């Protein structure tokens, strides 16, 4: 039986009862006893829903140029290209005549625009197909009317409409004005193309529409925006989360020629949500002068309640919580205590993941200008609608008086879903009587004041029978929650965090218990690519390999045994009330698909081959964002230094829209995961982030990236009648445990704390 409610916690909303700052979206109730309408899932349940109106997304000029409006944000994942491919294919357009423009933030017009959760194509593939098909139908109707023939006699394709009987043709540009004057056809009247007719969807022949502009530096990121009369600003923010300005002497800063003004930004009350942290801004004629002015400020800080936060000491606090009884029991199947007591062998392990910063290549940047009672922003944001709402609130304007223009994003990874930096720019424009102000974060700002991926301790316990079979499994997860930025610290993970690999773990074990002890947040916690799947996958897949070793079994074969026979699992029966916001009847967990990607990744790495001394193979698989991914990694350990020369990654995400982008996302996930495994972390001392820039917040350089990454597509990639899975995030979670499992195979030393760093050099 399903639980009493299904809550879709989008990245713009958290949970009912969490205060006015949270946007709540209830998307389902159980069928038994439900008298109201059926629950909504997926795109239907997102704030402001979706649109498929061709007049919103498609414009055709008299010269035949087709412009597709992209309502999702481009941050390197290729969404502008993929959306245009879908529309152009159904429209029957020639690719060389297709252009793409970026939509501003306007969800009333475009539907939901939050670019997160690996759902841009998952949610909008079919609406965009219908938009293209509707425009194609309208072109056919316009041609038929002009020729005085029945519409069934004409066909639109190849950027023209043809009449089969006479051989007459009209180009799309010639028909555009008349076509767009017609009513949009009803959805149920549309004929979508058979996938066998696709020219672009599912093909590798389309390059990035932005590639030339990006390569030649002619495109515009948030940091590139220029406005006439623009001023420039940086902010000195409290070094400790929750700190405030105790005293300020700005005389030296104001004495610098070119510094225009020093502005106090008042901090927001806890919980801070997406509000600025407060501090002191310096506004100048250029960014260099603003930074010079900031350096000259004399500020004494009241460091507030988190002044003593020390991440190493807090690790012990989390460990104590994870090793104590009394945590909230979230999943309890069978009888764990009895099965563990009767086991022939008991295995325990504790895993630790540090804070991580998204650190996109382009730090946060925004320009805001206020004129005639209206505010206009240009910013690299993932969520333009929430940016618009929060900016209006902060500036005291009506939402209709605010416009958010979305630039290209130089990376996002979840950081740019939070518009605190845009609000800072708005506050400073207001302080300068509406003059355009560009607010720039330095790399140090970005690392010191991030919305960090949560720190986590995962305590695993299992019992094995005499044959080595796992008969009891307990997982305790202790980590501060993202909910802490939305409400007084709830201290326990929220449903969407629990539904990221913990409650929906699809292993075939009879006796399972999952528990969540309390953990307090001391920094801003936010979503980071793959979110809670990262610690859960690291712990579960590392522990599976440890159990294989305890049983004297091959880790791949043991993992497949844990996954069990092919079956479909309703995650709500395991306590997961989220399921990535999707209908569990449409998106059950399919263990056959999970096993298939494990096999594919293993085959790709040539699993089972003899490895030289100091080298090893490891494997891991994970289900997230309704897709299945497995990774097999090869490592080499020389004098304690780990390198990852080769990785095989397999994904089953359903049908493919843009295979080249899927491949690039998997490759990017591998490199990001290598960083998490080997070097990346943020630590805290006296409440302050210790790392400053890429010399201390380490990410993989070219020499540390795998020399070979093989991407394998699994499943029916042409099943366009089935729902799509996510791509941007699910590649990341299994990378780290595959690497650490390979390290054990090479060294017989277990890695239970990330990053590996110098753990093997002692």
N, C-alpha and C positions, 0 to 999 in steps of 0.2 A: 504494500500500500504506500502511496506517496505521502510525503509529509504535508502538513496543513497549509503550507504556502510555498510558492516558488518566487524568489525575489531576484530580479535581474539588477545587479549592482553595477551600473555603468560607471565609467571613470568620471562622470559628472554627478553621480549620486551615490550615496552609501547605504543608508538604512533608515527605515522609518523610526521616528523618535529621536533622531540625532541632531535636532536643532534646525533653525531656520536656514542655516547656510547649506544644508544638504538638500540635493534634489532627489526625490524619491520616486522610484519607478517599480510598482508592483506589476508583475507580468504573468502571474498564474496562480490558480488555486486548483486543488485536486478535483478530479471529475466527480467522485462520489459525493453526492449531496449538494453539488454546486448548482444553484438555481439560476445564476446570472449567465452572462455570455461566456463563451469559451475563453480560456487564457490566451494572452498574446505572447508571442515569442519572437526572437530574432529582430529583423528590421521593423516588424509591426510594433514591437514593444519599446523601441528607442524613442527618446524625446524628439518630438516633431516628425517622427516616422520617416517616410520616403516619398519620392515623387518619380513619375515616369512620363511627364509631359514633354513631348518633343520641343514645344515652343520655349521651354525652360532651358533645355540642354543643347539644342541644335540651332545653328543659324547658317543659312546658305546665302552667299552673296551672288550678285548677278554674274560674276565671272566664274561661278561654280565653286569657289572656295568654301569648304564646310568647316565651321568653327564649332568645336565641341567644348562646352563649359564643364570643367572638372570641379566638382563640389567637395572633393576630398583634398587633403593637403599633401603636397609632394615633398618628401624628406629623404629621397634616395631610394625608395622602394619601387619607383616606376609607376605610381598609380595614375599619373597623367597619361602615360602611354597606354596602360592597360584599359582604362576607361574609354579612351578614344578608340582603341581596337574594337571593343565590344560594340560601341555605337556605329562605327564605320562599317563593320561587317554586316550588321543587320540593315543598315541603310543602303548598302551596295555602293559605297563610295570608293573612289580610288585614293589610296593612301597618300600619294604625293599632293593631293588637293585637300588634305585634312590638316587643320590647325587646332591648337588647344589654348583655351584661355582659362584663367583661374577665377573661380567664384569668390565674391566677398562673403563675409559671414552673414547669412540670411537664411535661417532654417525654415522660416515660414514659406519661402520661395523654393528652396532646394531640398528640404527635408534634412534629416540629421547629417551633420557635417563633422562630428568628432572622428578624427583619424586615430583610432586606437583599437585595441582588442583584435587585431588581425581580421577585420570584418568589412573592409571597404568593398571588395568584390564578393565576399560571402553574402553580404546583405544587398548589394546593388547590381549584381550580375543580371538578374532577370528584369528588374525595372529598367535598366539601361538598354537591354535587348528590346524591350517593348517600346522604349522611346525611339530607337532606331527603326524598328519595324513600323511604328505609326508614321514616322516621317516618310518612309519609303512608300507606304500606302497613300499618303496625302499627295506625294509627287505623281503617283500613278493616277489618282483621281483627277488631278489638275490636267494631266496630259490627255486623259480620256475625254474630259469636258472640252478641251481645246480642239481635239480631233473629231468630236461628236461620235465616239464609239463607246462600247461598253467597257467598263474598267477591267473586265476579265480578259480582254484582248491585248492588254498592255502589260509590260513588265519593266520594273526598275532594277538596273544592275549596271555596274561598270560606269557609274556617274552619269548615266543617261537613262531615259525611258524610251522603250522601243514598242512599236506597234507591229505585231507579228504578221498581220494581213498585208500591210502596205510597205513595210520596211522603213517607215518614217521613224525618226528619232528626235528627241529634244533633250538637251543637256539639263542637268540639275539647276544650273544657274538661270536658265531660261524659264524654268517652271517655279522657281523658289517663291516669288511674290504671290503667285496665285495659290500655290500649295499652302503657304502659311496663313492664308486667309480662310482656309477651310477649317471646319470643326475637327478636333482630334478624334479619331475613330475609337469606339468602345474597345476596352481591353479584350473582351471575349470575341471580338470580330477579327483580331489580328492573327496573321499567319506568320509564325516565327520560322526562320530558316532551319532546315534539317542540318545537323552538325556536319554532314558530309559536304555541305555547300560552303562551309566556312573558309574564308581566304586568309584571315588574320588570327582569329581566336584559335588558340592551341598550337600556333605555329611559331617557329623561331626566327622568322624572317623580318621582324619589325624591331628596329633600334629605338632607343630612347628619343622621344620628341624633343627633349631638352639637351641632348648630348652635345651638339655643336655649341650652343650658348654657354653651357656649363664649362665645356672644355676651353673655350676662348675667353671666358670671363665676362661675357656680355649680358648675362642674366642678372636678376636682382634677388639677393637674399635680404633678410631683415637688416643686416649690418650695412647693406649697400644703399639704403634709401636716403635720398636727399630731397630737401624741400627749401624753397626760397626763404632766406632769413633764418635758417635753422640754427639752433643752439645745441650744445653737446653737454652731456652730463654723465657723471659716475656717482656712485653712492658708497659711503662708508657705512656698512651695516653692522649691527651688534655681532661680535665674534662668537657669542654663545646664544643658542636658541632661547628666546624669551628675554634677552637682555634689553636694556634701555640706555639712553644717554643720561649720564649723571651730571656732566658739565661739558661745556663746549667753549673753546676759544678759537674763533675763525678769522682772527685779524691777519695772521700770516697768509692765509689762503686768499683773503680779499685783497691783499697787497700785491698779488701777482697780476701783472698786466694781462688782460684777456679773460680773467675770471669775472663773471658777471654777477653771480649771486650764490649765496650759501643758503640752503633750504633744509629745515628740519622736517623729516617725514615721521609722523607719529606712528608708533607701532600699533598693531591691531591686538585686540584682546584674544586670549586663547578660547577656543581653538582658532588657529590662524587661517585655515582653509587655503585660499589662493591669494590672500592679502599680503602686501609688502611686510617685511620684517621690521621696518622702521629704520632710523638712522639719520645720517646727514648727507645731503646731496650737494655737489659742487657743479654749477652750471657755468660753462665757458664758451669761448668762440671756437674751440676744437677739442677733440677728446684728449689730446696730449696735455693741454692746459688744464682741463678738468681733472685729470689724474694727478698732475703736479699740485693742483690746489688741494685735492684730497689728501695727498701726502703731507701737506702743511697744516692740516687740521690738528688741533690738540683736543682730544676727546678722552674723557674718563667715562668708563662704562660701568653701569650696574649690571652685573652678569646674570642676575636673576636665579631662578630655581634650578637651572641645569649647569651651574658653574662647576660642580664637582663631577660631572659626567666623565668617566674614564672607560673607554671601550674594553680594555683588558680586564678591568675589575668587573665590568658589567657582564662579560662572558661568564664569569664565575656565578654571578647572580642568576643568569639564564640557566646555567648548568644545574644549579641547585633546584630551580623550579622544574626542570625537565626530569630530574631524578627523584622528585617527591610525589607522593600520592596526593590525590585531591584535585587534580586538574579536571576540567570539564570533559566529560566523556561524550564524544561526538559520534562515534560509530562503535557498535558493540555487537558482534555476531558470534554465535557459538558461546563457548565458555573459555576465555583466554586463560584465566587463573588455573582452572583444572587441567587444561591441555598443557600449559607450561610446566605445572608441577609434575605431570606424568611424562614429560619429555625425556628422552635418553640423553640429550645434549642441549645446553642452553648457550645462546650466543647473544652478547650485548655490544653495542657500539654507540658512540656519541659523535655527532658531526656538527661542525661550526662553519658558518658563513658570515663574513664581515659585512659592514656597510659597503655599498657601492654607489658611485655617482654616475649619472648617465653620461656626462661629459661629451655632449655632441660637439662635432668639430667646430660648428659655429655656436659660440656662447649666446645666451639670450640677448636680444636687441630689439628695440622698438622705437618708433617715432609716433608722437601724438601731437596733433594741432587742434586748437579749439577756436572756432570763428563763428560769430553770429549765433551763439547758443548751441552750436553743434560741434561734436568732437569726431575727429577722423584719425584712425590709427593705421599704421603700416607695420606689420609684425610677423615674425616667424612663429606662428602659433599652430598647434595641432587642433585646438578647440575654439574656433572663432566665435561661436555663439555664446559660450560661457564667458569668453573674453569681453564680448559686447555687453553682456548682462552685468558683469562685475565692474567694468569701466563706467557704465552708466550709474551704478549705485555709488561708486566712489566719488564721482564728479558731481553727483546730484542732478543728473540729467535723465530725461525720459529715454527709454531704450531706443525709441525711434529716432532720437537725435544723435545716435552713435553709429558710426560705420567702421568696420574692421576689414581692412584690405590684407589679404594673406600673401606673403611673399614665399619664395622658395625657402625651405628649411634646410640648413646645413646639418642634417641629423636631428633626431628628436628623442627616440627611445623612451618616451613618456615625460621627459622633463618639460617639453613645450606644450603639454596639456594644461599646465598651470600658468595662468597669465599674470603672476605677481609683477613681473618686469614691465608689462604693458601698463599696469596700474601706476607703477612708479613714474613712467614717462608721462602719463596723464596728469598726475599730481604736479609734476614739475612744469608742464605746459601751462597748467592753471596758475601756478605761481609766477609765471612769466607773462601773464595777461593773454594767454592763448597762443603765444609764439610757438612754432614747431620746435620740439625738443627731442633729440635722439638720445636715448638712454642705452648705454652699452655696458654689458658685464664683461669683465676680464676673465681669463681662465681661472685665476685665483678666486675671483668672486663666485664663479660657477661651482668650483669644488668646495669652497668654504660654506656656501649657503644653498646647497642643493636640497631637493626633496629626495632623500637617500633611500636606496633599497634597504629594506629592513635587515638588521642583524638577526641571526637565528641560531638556536641550538636545537638539534633534532636527536632525540634519544630513542634508539631502536632496541627492541628485545625480541627474541624468537626462541622457540623450542623446536628441536628436530627429533624425529623418531629414530629407531635403530637403523632404519634404512637410509637416513639422511633427508627424509622428506620434512618440509616445514609444516608443522601442525599447529603452531601458535605464533602470532605476530602482534606486536604492540608498537605503536608509534606515538611518541609524545613530542609535540612541536611547541617551542617557546620562542615567541618573537613579538616585538611591538607591531601594532597594526596600523595600516593606512587610515583607519577610522579615527586615529588620534588627532588628525588635522581637521576633522569635521565636527568633533564633539569632545566634551571632557573625556579624557583618555579611557576608552572602553576596556583596554588592557587584555582583550582576547581577540583573536582573529575574527574577521567578518565572514559571512557566508561565501563571498566570492573568493576570498583568500583560501578558505578551507576547501573549496571546490577546485583548487589548482593542484591536483595530484595527490592530495591527502585522502579526502573522503571518497573520491572517485577512482582510487587505486584499483585496477582491475585484476588483481592476483587471485588465483584459485586456492585460497587458504580457508579452512573451515572456521578457524577461531581467530578473529581479528578485533583489535581494540585500537581506537584512535583517541588521543586525549590532547587537550589544549590548556596548559596552565597559564596563569596571568603573566603579563610582561608589560612594563611601563615604557613609554616612549620618552626619549630625551632630546631628540632632534626631529626635524620635519621628515616624516616618512611619506614616500610617494611611490607611484608605480614606475617600474623600470622594466625594460623589455622582458617579457615572460613572467614577471612579478613573482608570486609565491611558488610557481612551478620550479624555480631555480633551487631553493633549499630542499623542497620536497623530493625532486628528482635526484639531487645529489645524495640525499640520505637513503632513499629507497633503492636506487640502483647500485649504490656502493654496498649497501647491506646485502642485497641479493647476491653480489659477488662474494661477500664474506661468507654467506651461508653456503654457497657453492664450494668454497675452499674448506669449510668445516665438514661438509659432506664428502669431500674428496672427489668432487665432480667438476667437469668443464663448465666455466661460467656461462657460456652461451646456452648450452643444453639445459643447465639448471634454470636459467632465466626463462626459457621456453616452457619448462615444466611448471614454473611458478605462474606464468601466464595462463597455462592450461589449455583445454580444448577450445575450438572455435565456438563462440557463443555471443549473444548480444545482451548487454547489461543495461538496465534502466538505472542511471546513476541516482535517481531520487530514492531508490530502494536501499541505497547505501548512505543516505543522509545528505547527499549533495543536492541542495535546493536551488542551485544556480545553473549548472551545466552550460556555462558560457552564454547564458541568456537564450539558449536554443531549446526547442521542443525535444524532450527525451525520446518521444516516439519517432521523430525524424532523425535525431542524432543520438542513438544509443551508442554505448561503448562497444566496439566490435573487437573481441580479442583475436579473431582470425586475422584482421588487418594489422593488429599490433605485432603478432608473431611474424607476419609476412615482412614487415620492415626490418625486424631483427634479423631474419634470414638474409634479406637483401644486403644489409649493411655488412653482415659477416662474410657473405660471398664476395663482396666488393673489396674487403681487406685480405681475402684469402685466409680465412680463419682456420686455425689448426696447423699452419705451417710452422716448421721449426724456426725458432728465433735465436740469434746469437746472444751471448752473455751481455747483460745490460740493456737488452731490448725486450719489449713485451707488447702484447695486444690486450685491449680491454673493450668491453661492449656495454651499451646501455640503451634502453628504449623508454619512451615516454609519450603519453597521450595528453595533448593540450590544445586549446583553441579548436577543438573538434577535428584535429588532424593527428596523424600517427607518425612519429619520427624515431629512428634508431641511429646510433652512431657507433662505429667501430674505429678505434684509434690505435695507432702504432706509436710507441714512444721509445726514446733512447735516453739512458741516464749515464752520464760520464762525469765522474768526480762530483756527484751530487747535483749536477745541472741537468734539467729535463728539457729535451726538445721533442717536438711532435712532427716528425717528417711526413706522416701520411694519415689521412682521415677518410673514411668512407661513411657517407651520411645518406640515409634512405628516408623518403617521405611519401606518405599516402595522404594527399589532401583532396582527394576526389578529382573532378575534372580540372584540366589546366586551361587557364585563359592565356597566360603569358609565360611559357616554360622558361624563357631566358631569365625572367625576373624571379621565378621560383628558384632557379639554380643560383642566382646571385644572392638571394636571401639566405639560402642554406650555406653558401660559402662565407657570407658575412657572419652568420651565427657561429660557424666553426671558429673563425678568428677571434670573435668576441669571447667565446667560451675558452679558448686557449688562454686569453688574458685572465679570465676569472680563475682558471685552474692554477696558473703559474705565478701571477704577479699583482693582480689588481685588488686594491682594498683602500678603504678610508678608515683611519683610526682616529680616536678622540682622546685628548688629554686636557683636563681642566675645562671641559665643555667645548673645546675648540678642535676643529678638524686639523690634523697634523699635516696632511698632504697639501701642496700648494699648486703644482702645475704638473705637466707630464714628465718632469724629472723625478717626481716622487709619487704621483698617482700614475702608476705604470700601466701602459697598454702595449700590446704586441707591436713591435716594429717589423719591417719586412723580413728581417733575418729570423725572427721568431715565429712567423706564420708558417703553417705547413707548406712544404714544397709541392705537395699533391693533395688535392681535395677532390674526391669523386662523389658526384651527386647521382643518386639512383631514384628514379620515379617508380613507384609501386602502385598497383591498383589499376582501375579502369580510368585512364586519363581522358576518355572521350564520353564519359557518362554524364552528359550535360543535363539530363533529366533528373539527376540526383543532386542533392544540396552540396555546395562547395564547402571545403574546410578552410581554416586560416593558414597563412604562410609566413607572415612577418615575424612572428614570435615563437612558434613551436619548434623551430630548429635549435634553439639555444639550450633548453634544459638538459638533454642527455649528453651534451658535449663534455661537461666537466666530469661526471662519473665515468664516462668511457675512458678519459685520460687518466684519472686516478686509479681506476681498475687496471689499466695498462701499466702504470707505475708499479703496482704491486706485483704484476706478472714479471716485471723486469728486475725488481729489487727485493721482493718479499717484505716490503715495508708498506704499511697501510697509511694512506693520507686521509685523515678525518678532519683536518682543519685547513681552510682555504685562506689565502693562496698557499701553494706549495712553498714558494720563495726558497729559503735556504734550509728547509726542514731535512733534506737529504744530504746536506753537506757536513753534518757533524759526525 
